[in-house]
């Protein structure tokens, strides 16, 4: 449900890719920039994108990146 809402938000903004899509393609900096852009436009949506990225990095065992992202939304 949350993922569907975020993807719909990507379509509404006219983005060519979501932060998660950028991350899946190995574009870490782009993923972070897209999440930051979402945060500037809407705090709730930006927070969700940061949490999704943090969750993904946590799954991969990248603890430091996860902690950095969680500090952004804290």
C-alpha positions in Angstrom: 0.0 0.0 0.0 2.7 2.5 1.0 4.9 1.5 -1.9 2.0 2.0 -4.3 1.3 5.5 -2.9 5.0 6.4 -3.3 5.1 5.2 -6.9 1.9 7.2 -7.7 3.6 10.2 -6.2 6.6 9.7 -8.5 4.2 9.7 -11.5 2.5 12.9 -10.3 5.8 14.7 -10.0 6.8 13.6 -13.4 10.0 12.0 -12.2 11.7 9.6 -14.6 12.6 7.3 -11.6 12.0 6.8 -8.0 14.7 6.8 -5.3 14.3 3.0 -5.0 14.7 2.6 -8.8 17.9 4.7 -8.7 19.2 2.6 -5.8 18.5 -0.6 -7.6 20.5 0.7 -10.6 23.4 1.4 -8.4 22.9 5.2 -8.5 23.3 5.8 -4.7 23.8 9.6 -5.0 20.8 10.0 -7.3 18.7 8.0 -4.9 19.7 10.2 -2.1 19.1 13.4 -4.1 15.6 12.2 -5.2 14.7 11.4 -1.6 15.9 14.8 -0.5 13.9 16.5 -3.3 10.8 14.6 -2.2 11.5 15.8 1.4 11.6 19.4 0.1 8.3 19.1 -1.7 6.5 17.1 1.0 7.9 16.1 4.4 5.7 13.0 4.8 6.6 11.6 1.3 10.3 12.5 1.7 10.4 10.8 5.1 8.8 7.6 3.6 11.4 7.6 0.8 14.2 7.9 3.3 12.8 5.1 5.4 12.4 2.9 2.3 16.1 3.5 1.4 17.2 2.9 5.0 15.2 -0.4 5.0 16.9 -1.5 1.8 20.3 -0.7 3.1 19.6 -2.4 6.3 18.6 -5.6 4.4 22.0 -5.4 2.6 23.8 -5.1 5.9 25.0 -1.6 5.3 24.5 -0.4 8.9 26.4 3.0 8.6 24.3 4.1 5.6 21.1 3.0 7.4 22.0 5.0 10.5 22.8 8.1 8.4 19.4 8.0 6.7 17.6 7.4 10.0 19.3 10.5 11.4 17.9 12.6 8.5 14.4 11.7 9.3 14.8 11.8 13.1 
